[in-house]
Amino acid sequence: MAPILHKFRDEGLIKLIQVDLDQNRPLGNMFSIRAIPTLLFFNDGLLIENNIEVGGEIRVQQGKMVGAAGEDILRSIIEKM
């Protein structure tokens, strides 16, 4: 998933921050991250509060997506933010 996210960053679609949770466990705890990969979606510096549905399935719940996704799904999520 990293190459897709880097591509979106290079296209100017997103700002990307990657965190090594082994090195920063308090941050993982703060956002209740229990699985890797987990993506958090922010808008104007705030974690989004809504759910985002793609293809009839909720992919993002209260700003958090757990698990991998392909380029089309990630692009759809970004467009719906």
Gaussian input, Z-matrix of N, CA and C with variables (Angstrom, degrees):
# hf/3-21g

backbone

0 1
 N
 C     1     B1
 C     2     B2     1     A1
 N     3     B3     2     A2     1     D1
 C     4     B4     3     A3     2     D2
 C     5     B5     4     A4     3     D3
 N     6     B6     5     A5     4     D4
 C     7     B7     6     A6     5     D5
 C     8     B8     7     A7     6     D6
 N     9     B9     8     A8     7     D7
 C    10    B10     9     A9     8     D8
 C    11    B11    10    A10     9     D9
 N    12    B12    11    A11    10    D10
 C    13    B13    12    A12    11    D11
 C    14    B14    13    A13    12    D12
 N    15    B15    14    A14    13    D13
 C    16    B16    15    A15    14    D14
 C    17    B17    16    A16    15    D15
 N    18    B18    17    A17    16    D16
 C    19    B19    18    A18    17    D17
 C    20    B20    19    A19    18    D18
 N    21    B21    20    A20    19    D19
 C    22    B22    21    A21    20    D20
 C    23    B23    22    A22    21    D21
 N    24    B24    23    A23    22    D22
 C    25    B25    24    A24    23    D23
 C    26    B26    25    A25    24    D24
 N    27    B27    26    A26    25    D25
 C    28    B28    27    A27    26    D26
 C    29    B29    28    A28    27    D27
 N    30    B30    29    A29    28    D28
 C    31    B31    30    A30    29    D29
 C    32    B32    31    A31    30    D30
 N    33    B33    32    A32    31    D31
 C    34    B34    33    A33    32    D32
 C    35    B35    34    A34    33    D33
 N    36    B36    35    A35    34    D34
 C    37    B37    36    A36    35    D35
 C    38    B38    37    A37    36    D36
 N    39    B39    38    A38    37    D37
 C    40    B40    39    A39    38    D38
 C    41    B41    40    A40    39    D39
 N    42    B42    41    A41    40    D40
 C    43    B43    42    A42    41    D41
 C    44    B44    43    A43    42    D42
 N    45    B45    44    A44    43    D43
 C    46    B46    45    A45    44    D44
 C    47    B47    46    A46    45    D45
 N    48    B48    47    A47    46    D46
 C    49    B49    48    A48    47    D47
 C    50    B50    49    A49    48    D48
 N    51    B51    50    A50    49    D49
 C    52    B52    51    A51    50    D50
 C    53    B53    52    A52    51    D51
 N    54    B54    53    A53    52    D52
 C    55    B55    54    A54    53    D53
 C    56    B56    55    A55    54    D54
 N    57    B57    56    A56    55    D55
 C    58    B58    57    A57    56    D56
 C    59    B59    58    A58    57    D57
 N    60    B60    59    A59    58    D58
 C    61    B61    60    A60    59    D59
 C    62    B62    61    A61    60    D60
 N    63    B63    62    A62    61    D61
 C    64    B64    63    A63    62    D62
 C    65    B65    64    A64    63    D63
 N    66    B66    65    A65    64    D64
 C    67    B67    66    A66    65    D65
 C    68    B68    67    A67    66    D66
 N    69    B69    68    A68    67    D67
 C    70    B70    69    A69    68    D68
 C    71    B71    70    A70    69    D69
 N    72    B72    71    A71    70    D70
 C    73    B73    72    A72    71    D71
 C    74    B74    73    A73    72    D72
 N    75    B75    74    A74    73    D73
 C    76    B76    75    A75    74    D74
 C    77    B77    76    A76    75    D75
 N    78    B78    77    A77    76    D76
 C    79    B79    78    A78    77    D77
 C    80    B80    79    A79    78    D78
 N    81    B81    80    A80    79    D79
 C    82    B82    81    A81    80    D80
 C    83    B83    82    A82    81    D81
 N    84    B84    83    A83    82    D82
 C    85    B85    84    A84    83    D83
 C    86    B86    85    A85    84    D84
 N    87    B87    86    A86    85    D85
 C    88    B88    87    A87    86    D86
 C    89    B89    88    A88    87    D87
 N    90    B90    89    A89    88    D88
 C    91    B91    90    A90    89    D89
 C    92    B92    91    A91    90    D90
 N    93    B93    92    A92    91    D91
 C    94    B94    93    A93    92    D92
 C    95    B95    94    A94    93    D93
 N    96    B96    95    A95    94    D94
 C    97    B97    96    A96    95    D95
 C    98    B98    97    A97    96    D96
 N    99    B99    98    A98    97    D97
 C   100   B100    99    A99    98    D98
 C   101   B101   100   A100    99    D99
 N   102   B102   101   A101   100   D100
 C   103   B103   102   A102   101   D101
 C   104   B104   103   A103   102   D102
 N   105   B105   104   A104   103   D103
 C   106   B106   105   A105   104   D104
 C   107   B107   106   A106   105   D105
 N   108   B108   107   A107   106   D106
 C   109   B109   108   A108   107   D107
 C   110   B110   109   A109   108   D108
 N   111   B111   110   A110   109   D109
 C   112   B112   111   A111   110   D110
 C   113   B113   112   A112   111   D111
 N   114   B114   113   A113   112   D112
 C   115   B115   114   A114   113   D113
 C   116   B116   115   A115   114   D114
 N   117   B117   116   A116   115   D115
 C   118   B118   117   A117   116   D116
 C   119   B119   118   A118   117   D117
 N   120   B120   119   A119   118   D118
 C   121   B121   120   A120   119   D119
 C   122   B122   121   A121   120   D120
 N   123   B123   122   A122   121   D121
 C   124   B124   123   A123   122   D122
 C   125   B125   124   A124   123   D123
 N   126   B126   125   A125   124   D124
 C   127   B127   126   A126   125   D125
 C   128   B128   127   A127   126   D126
 N   129   B129   128   A128   127   D127
 C   130   B130   129   A129   128   D128
 C   131   B131   130   A130   129   D129
 N   132   B132   131   A131   130   D130
 C   133   B133   132   A132   131   D131
 C   134   B134   133   A133   132   D132
 N   135   B135   134   A134   133   D133
 C   136   B136   135   A135   134   D134
 C   137   B137   136   A136   135   D135
 N   138   B138   137   A137   136   D136
 C   139   B139   138   A138   137   D137
 C   140   B140   139   A139   138   D138
 N   141   B141   140   A140   139   D139
 C   142   B142   141   A141   140   D140
 C   143   B143   142   A142   141   D141
 N   144   B144   143   A143   142   D142
 C   145   B145   144   A144   143   D143
 C   146   B146   145   A145   144   D144
 N   147   B147   146   A146   145   D145
 C   148   B148   147   A147   146   D146
 C   149   B149   148   A148   147   D147
 N   150   B150   149   A149   148   D148
 C   151   B151   150   A150   149   D149
 C   152   B152   151   A151   150   D150
 N   153   B153   152   A152   151   D151
 C   154   B154   153   A153   152   D152
 C   155   B155   154   A154   153   D153
 N   156   B156   155   A155   154   D154
 C   157   B157   156   A156   155   D155
 C   158   B158   157   A157   156   D156
 N   159   B159   158   A158   157   D157
 C   160   B160   159   A159   158   D158
 C   161   B161   160   A160   159   D159
 N   162   B162   161   A161   160   D160
 C   163   B163   162   A162   161   D161
 C   164   B164   163   A163   162   D162
 N   165   B165   164   A164   163   D163
 C   166   B166   165   A165   164   D164
 C   167   B167   166   A166   165   D165
 N   168   B168   167   A167   166   D166
 C   169   B169   168   A168   167   D167
 C   170   B170   169   A169   168   D168
 N   171   B171   170   A170   169   D169
 C   172   B172   171   A171   170   D170
 C   173   B173   172   A172   171   D171
 N   174   B174   173   A173   172   D172
 C   175   B175   174   A174   173   D173
 C   176   B176   175   A175   174   D174
 N   177   B177   176   A176   175   D175
 C   178   B178   177   A177   176   D176
 C   179   B179   178   A178   177   D177
 N   180   B180   179   A179   178   D178
 C   181   B181   180   A180   179   D179
 C   182   B182   181   A181   180   D180
 N   183   B183   182   A182   181   D181
 C   184   B184   183   A183   182   D182
 C   185   B185   184   A184   183   D183
 N   186   B186   185   A185   184   D184
 C   187   B187   186   A186   185   D185
 C   188   B188   187   A187   186   D186
 N   189   B189   188   A188   187   D187
 C   190   B190   189   A189   188   D188
 C   191   B191   190   A190   189   D189
 N   192   B192   191   A191   190   D190
 C   193   B193   192   A192   191   D191
 C   194   B194   193   A193   192   D192
 N   195   B195   194   A194   193   D193
 C   196   B196   195   A195   194   D194
 C   197   B197   196   A196   195   D195
 N   198   B198   197   A197   196   D196
 C   199   B199   198   A198   197   D197
 C   200   B200   199   A199   198   D198
 N   201   B201   200   A200   199   D199
 C   202   B202   201   A201   200   D200
 C   203   B203   202   A202   201   D201
 N   204   B204   203   A203   202   D202
 C   205   B205   204   A204   203   D203
 C   206   B206   205   A205   204   D204
 N   207   B207   206   A206   205   D205
 C   208   B208   207   A207   206   D206
 C   209   B209   208   A208   207   D207
 N   210   B210   209   A209   208   D208
 C   211   B211   210   A210   209   D209
 C   212   B212   211   A211   210   D210
 N   213   B213   212   A212   211   D211
 C   214   B214   213   A213   212   D212
 C   215   B215   214   A214   213   D213
 N   216   B216   215   A215   214   D214
 C   217   B217   216   A216   215   D215
 C   218   B218   217   A217   216   D216
 N   219   B219   218   A218   217   D217
 C   220   B220   219   A219   218   D218
 C   221   B221   220   A220   219   D219
 N   222   B222   221   A221   220   D220
 C   223   B223   222   A222   221   D221
 C   224   B224   223   A223   222   D222
 N   225   B225   224   A224   223   D223
 C   226   B226   225   A225   224   D224
 C   227   B227   226   A226   225   D225
 N   228   B228   227   A227   226   D226
 C   229   B229   228   A228   227   D227
 C   230   B230   229   A229   228   D228
 N   231   B231   230   A230   229   D229
 C   232   B232   231   A231   230   D230
 C   233   B233   232   A232   231   D231
 N   234   B234   233   A233   232   D232
 C   235   B235   234   A234   233   D233
 C   236   B236   235   A235   234   D234
 N   237   B237   236   A236   235   D235
 C   238   B238   237   A237   236   D236
 C   239   B239   238   A238   237   D237
 N   240   B240   239   A239   238   D238
 C   241   B241   240   A240   239   D239
 C   242   B242   241   A241   240   D240

   B1=1.4383
   B2=1.5329
   B3=1.3148
   B4=1.4619
   B5=1.5300
   B6=1.3446
   B7=1.4684
   B8=1.5325
   B9=1.3275
   B10=1.4674
   B11=1.5217
   B12=1.3234
   B13=1.4682
   B14=1.5282
   B15=1.3257
   B16=1.4693
   B17=1.5280
   B18=1.3185
   B19=1.4661
   B20=1.5247
   B21=1.3337
   B22=1.4670
   B23=1.5269
   B24=1.3234
   B25=1.4656
   B26=1.5225
   B27=1.3328
   B28=1.4603
   B29=1.5267
   B30=1.3466
   B31=1.4654
   B32=1.5329
   B33=1.3270
   B34=1.4611
   B35=1.5192
   B36=1.3301
   B37=1.4659
   B38=1.5229
   B39=1.3363
   B40=1.4619
   B41=1.5222
   B42=1.3158
   B43=1.4572
   B44=1.5167
   B45=1.3019
   B46=1.4574
   B47=1.5163
   B48=1.3136
   B49=1.4606
   B50=1.5208
   B51=1.3143
   B52=1.4570
   B53=1.5211
   B54=1.3306
   B55=1.4575
   B56=1.5219
   B57=1.3169
   B58=1.4610
   B59=1.5252
   B60=1.3261
   B61=1.4603
   B62=1.5194
   B63=1.3278
   B64=1.4609
   B65=1.5250
   B66=1.3195
   B67=1.4609
   B68=1.5293
   B69=1.3379
   B70=1.4653
   B71=1.5324
   B72=1.3191
   B73=1.4671
   B74=1.5220
   B75=1.3402
   B76=1.4729
   B77=1.5293
   B78=1.3198
   B79=1.4630
   B80=1.5307
   B81=1.3043
   B82=1.4603
   B83=1.5131
   B84=1.3216
   B85=1.4623
   B86=1.5211
   B87=1.3168
   B88=1.4600
   B89=1.5291
   B90=1.3270
   B91=1.4602
   B92=1.5353
   B93=1.3272
   B94=1.4766
   B95=1.5254
   B96=1.3195
   B97=1.4629
   B98=1.5210
   B99=1.3267
   B100=1.4622
   B101=1.5275
   B102=1.3235
   B103=1.4679
   B104=1.5203
   B105=1.3227
   B106=1.4552
   B107=1.5228
   B108=1.3153
   B109=1.4666
   B110=1.5324
   B111=1.3041
   B112=1.4597
   B113=1.5173
   B114=1.3197
   B115=1.4619
   B116=1.5160
   B117=1.3231
   B118=1.4575
   B119=1.5176
   B120=1.3162
   B121=1.4559
   B122=1.5222
   B123=1.3209
   B124=1.4581
   B125=1.5215
   B126=1.3160
   B127=1.4590
   B128=1.5148
   B129=1.3185
   B130=1.4653
   B131=1.5257
   B132=1.3370
   B133=1.4543
   B134=1.5120
   B135=1.3303
   B136=1.4629
   B137=1.5220
   B138=1.3278
   B139=1.4575
   B140=1.5203
   B141=1.3307
   B142=1.4639
   B143=1.5257
   B144=1.3176
   B145=1.4619
   B146=1.5202
   B147=1.3197
   B148=1.4582
   B149=1.5222
   B150=1.3188
   B151=1.4544
   B152=1.5208
   B153=1.3285
   B154=1.4621
   B155=1.5200
   B156=1.3235
   B157=1.4562
   B158=1.5255
   B159=1.3163
   B160=1.4652
   B161=1.5251
   B162=1.3176
   B163=1.4584
   B164=1.5151
   B165=1.3208
   B166=1.4560
   B167=1.5175
   B168=1.3295
   B169=1.4627
   B170=1.5237
   B171=1.3264
   B172=1.4655
   B173=1.5210
   B174=1.3247
   B175=1.4726
   B176=1.5221
   B177=1.3369
   B178=1.4648
   B179=1.5165
   B180=1.3320
   B181=1.4575
   B182=1.5155
   B183=1.3151
   B184=1.4627
   B185=1.5270
   B186=1.3309
   B187=1.4536
   B188=1.5103
   B189=1.3254
   B190=1.4624
   B191=1.5246
   B192=1.3339
   B193=1.4546
   B194=1.5217
   B195=1.3227
   B196=1.4597
   B197=1.5242
   B198=1.3233
   B199=1.4582
   B200=1.5156
   B201=1.3101
   B202=1.4637
   B203=1.5236
   B204=1.3161
   B205=1.4662
   B206=1.5197
   B207=1.3183
   B208=1.4553
   B209=1.5190
   B210=1.3195
   B211=1.4625
   B212=1.5269
   B213=1.3245
   B214=1.4664
   B215=1.5244
   B216=1.3165
   B217=1.4655
   B218=1.5170
   B219=1.3225
   B220=1.4662
   B221=1.5246
   B222=1.3213
   B223=1.4670
   B224=1.5341
   B225=1.3219
   B226=1.4670
   B227=1.5242
   B228=1.3192
   B229=1.4650
   B230=1.5207
   B231=1.3091
   B232=1.4675
   B233=1.5213
   B234=1.3186
   B235=1.4684
   B236=1.5208
   B237=1.3297
   B238=1.4629
   B239=1.5247
   B240=1.3044
   B241=1.4700
   B242=1.5129
   A1=111.02
   A2=116.85
   A3=120.12
   A4=112.83
   A5=119.59
   A6=118.17
   A7=112.98
   A8=116.72
   A9=120.29
   A10=109.91
   A11=116.27
   A12=120.10
   A13=111.15
   A14=116.94
   A15=120.10
   A16=110.67
   A17=116.79
   A18=120.93
   A19=110.24
   A20=117.03
   A21=120.79
   A22=111.12
   A23=116.36
   A24=120.22
   A25=110.16
   A26=116.49
   A27=120.63
   A28=111.96
   A29=116.88
   A30=121.58
   A31=111.82
   A32=116.39
   A33=120.17
   A34=114.12
   A35=117.02
   A36=120.37
   A37=112.62
   A38=116.13
   A39=120.41
   A40=110.20
   A41=114.86
   A42=121.82
   A43=104.52
   A44=117.13
   A45=121.52
   A46=109.99
   A47=115.15
   A48=121.38
   A49=106.64
   A50=116.30
   A51=121.31
   A52=108.27
   A53=115.69
   A54=121.06
   A55=108.94
   A56=116.37
   A57=122.20
   A58=106.86
   A59=116.84
   A60=120.22
   A61=112.81
   A62=118.19
   A63=119.45
   A64=110.37
   A65=116.37
   A66=121.56
   A67=112.70
   A68=117.20
   A69=120.37
   A70=110.64
   A71=116.01
   A72=120.88
   A73=113.77
   A74=119.81
   A75=118.12
   A76=112.92
   A77=117.23
   A78=120.05
   A79=110.34
   A80=116.68
   A81=120.47
   A82=111.72
   A83=116.36
   A84=120.23
   A85=111.27
   A86=116.95
   A87=121.33
   A88=111.26
   A89=116.98
   A90=121.38
   A91=112.43
   A92=116.97
   A93=122.92
   A94=112.08
   A95=116.35
   A96=121.01
   A97=108.21
   A98=115.26
   A99=121.44
   A100=112.28
   A101=117.15
   A102=120.67
   A103=109.08
   A104=114.65
   A105=121.14
   A106=107.14
   A107=119.82
   A108=126.26
   A109=112.29
   A110=114.53
   A111=122.85
   A112=107.14
   A113=116.10
   A114=121.34
   A115=108.40
   A116=115.98
   A117=122.33
   A118=107.44
   A119=116.75
   A120=122.13
   A121=109.76
   A122=115.07
   A123=122.34
   A124=109.31
   A125=115.51
   A126=122.09
   A127=106.84
   A128=116.77
   A129=122.33
   A130=111.55
   A131=116.75
   A132=121.66
   A133=115.53
   A134=117.73
   A135=121.14
   A136=110.37
   A137=115.92
   A138=120.48
   A139=108.18
   A140=116.60
   A141=117.89
   A142=108.92
   A143=116.25
   A144=121.20
   A145=112.89
   A146=117.24
   A147=119.34
   A148=111.83
   A149=115.09
   A150=122.20
   A151=108.53
   A152=116.18
   A153=120.97
   A154=107.74
   A155=114.82
   A156=122.01
   A157=109.43
   A158=115.31
   A159=121.71
   A160=107.19
   A161=115.77
   A162=120.32
   A163=113.71
   A164=116.47
   A165=120.68
   A166=114.91
   A167=117.03
   A168=121.58
   A169=109.42
   A170=116.24
   A171=119.41
   A172=107.49
   A173=115.53
   A174=121.44
   A175=111.96
   A176=115.96
   A177=121.39
   A178=107.34
   A179=116.14
   A180=120.94
   A181=108.69
   A182=115.23
   A183=122.57
   A184=111.52
   A185=114.72
   A186=120.63
   A187=116.13
   A188=118.29
   A189=121.01
   A190=110.88
   A191=115.13
   A192=121.20
   A193=108.38
   A194=116.37
   A195=121.68
   A196=108.07
   A197=115.82
   A198=120.86
   A199=111.82
   A200=114.54
   A201=121.34
   A202=110.96
   A203=114.68
   A204=121.83
   A205=108.24
   A206=115.11
   A207=121.04
   A208=112.58
   A209=114.64
   A210=121.14
   A211=112.53
   A212=117.81
   A213=119.97
   A214=111.67
   A215=116.94
   A216=120.43
   A217=110.32
   A218=117.45
   A219=120.25
   A220=111.33
   A221=116.86
   A222=119.99
   A223=110.16
   A224=117.28
   A225=120.77
   A226=111.25
   A227=116.57
   A228=120.49
   A229=109.91
   A230=116.68
   A231=121.13
   A232=110.56
   A233=117.00
   A234=120.52
   A235=111.95
   A236=117.75
   A237=121.47
   A238=113.57
   A239=116.76
   A240=119.20
   A241=111.34
   D1=-27.43
   D2=-178.09
   D3=-56.25
   D4=-44.38
   D5=179.39
   D6=-60.06
   D7=-36.14
   D8=178.62
   D9=-66.19
   D10=-45.84
   D11=-179.51
   D12=-64.43
   D13=-38.98
   D14=176.90
   D15=-64.74
   D16=-38.08
   D17=177.00
   D18=-61.52
   D19=-46.85
   D20=179.01
   D21=-62.01
   D22=-38.77
   D23=176.87
   D24=-62.71
   D25=-45.90
   D26=-179.11
   D27=-65.18
   D28=-28.49
   D29=176.75
   D30=-80.03
   D31=-6.86
   D32=-179.48
   D33=81.09
   D34=13.61
   D35=-179.78
   D36=-78.18
   D37=-31.17
   D38=-176.72
   D39=-140.90
   D40=161.31
   D41=163.32
   D42=-101.65
   D43=136.15
   D44=-173.44
   D45=-120.59
   D46=127.47
   D47=173.52
   D48=-126.09
   D49=124.46
   D50=177.94
   D51=-108.10
   D52=138.07
   D53=-177.98
   D54=-125.55
   D55=130.53
   D56=172.98
   D57=-84.71
   D58=106.24
   D59=-175.29
   D60=-69.84
   D61=-20.33
   D62=173.24
   D63=-66.28
   D64=-30.22
   D65=-179.87
   D66=-93.67
   D67=-13.58
   D68=-175.27
   D69=-142.14
   D70=60.90
   D71=-178.33
   D72=-61.90
   D73=-36.38
   D74=178.88
   D75=-57.42
   D76=-36.36
   D77=178.83
   D78=-67.42
   D79=-41.91
   D80=176.07
   D81=-60.87
   D82=-41.42
   D83=177.64
   D84=-65.31
   D85=-39.70
   D86=-178.51
   D87=-59.61
   D88=-35.35
   D89=-178.97
   D90=-103.00
   D91=12.22
   D92=178.07
   D93=52.69
   D94=45.71
   D95=178.33
   D96=-83.53
   D97=120.10
   D98=-176.71
   D99=-118.81
   D100=-6.34
   D101=-178.18
   D102=-144.62
   D103=154.21
   D104=177.75
   D105=-123.94
   D106=131.27
   D107=5.67
   D108=-84.57
   D109=148.94
   D110=170.54
   D111=-131.00
   D112=130.30
   D113=175.72
   D114=-109.37
   D115=135.34
   D116=174.14
   D117=-110.52
   D118=134.35
   D119=-176.96
   D120=-110.63
   D121=121.10
   D122=-179.46
   D123=-114.90
   D124=150.26
   D125=173.74
   D126=-136.63
   D127=124.25
   D128=-176.42
   D129=54.82
   D130=37.94
   D131=175.70
   D132=82.05
   D133=-0.07
   D134=-178.94
   D135=-116.89
   D136=139.11
   D137=175.56
   D138=-61.79
   D139=128.19
   D140=-178.55
   D141=-65.39
   D142=147.18
   D143=-174.77
   D144=-101.09
   D145=-14.11
   D146=-175.80
   D147=-91.91
   D148=168.22
   D149=173.60
   D150=-93.35
   D151=150.57
   D152=177.80
   D153=-123.01
   D154=125.33
   D155=-179.02
   D156=-105.16
   D157=135.34
   D158=175.74
   D159=-135.46
   D160=128.08
   D161=178.32
   D162=61.78
   D163=33.95
   D164=178.11
   D165=79.11
   D166=6.64
   D167=-179.14
   D168=-127.01
   D169=135.90
   D170=175.70
   D171=-72.10
   D172=117.66
   D173=-178.13
   D174=-99.49
   D175=-30.36
   D176=-179.32
   D177=-123.75
   D178=124.17
   D179=177.29
   D180=-114.75
   D181=117.16
   D182=-179.48
   D183=47.40
   D184=48.02
   D185=174.12
   D186=84.95
   D187=1.77
   D188=-174.85
   D189=-124.15
   D190=132.87
   D191=173.36
   D192=-121.57
   D193=122.72
   D194=179.87
   D195=-105.55
   D196=128.27
   D197=179.17
   D198=104.03
   D199=169.65
   D200=-176.36
   D201=-84.10
   D202=158.33
   D203=176.28
   D204=-150.89
   D205=155.16
   D206=179.27
   D207=-84.19
   D208=176.39
   D209=-175.66
   D210=-60.11
   D211=-44.13
   D212=-177.44
   D213=-62.59
   D214=-42.93
   D215=179.75
   D216=-66.05
   D217=-46.04
   D218=-179.92
   D219=-62.44
   D220=-41.10
   D221=178.88
   D222=-63.53
   D223=-40.63
   D224=178.36
   D225=-63.30
   D226=-40.91
   D227=178.03
   D228=-60.56
   D229=-47.47
   D230=-178.79
   D231=-61.64
   D232=-41.57
   D233=-179.93
   D234=-64.91
   D235=-29.44
   D236=-177.62
   D237=-86.86
   D238=-6.07
   D239=-178.47
   D240=-73.08

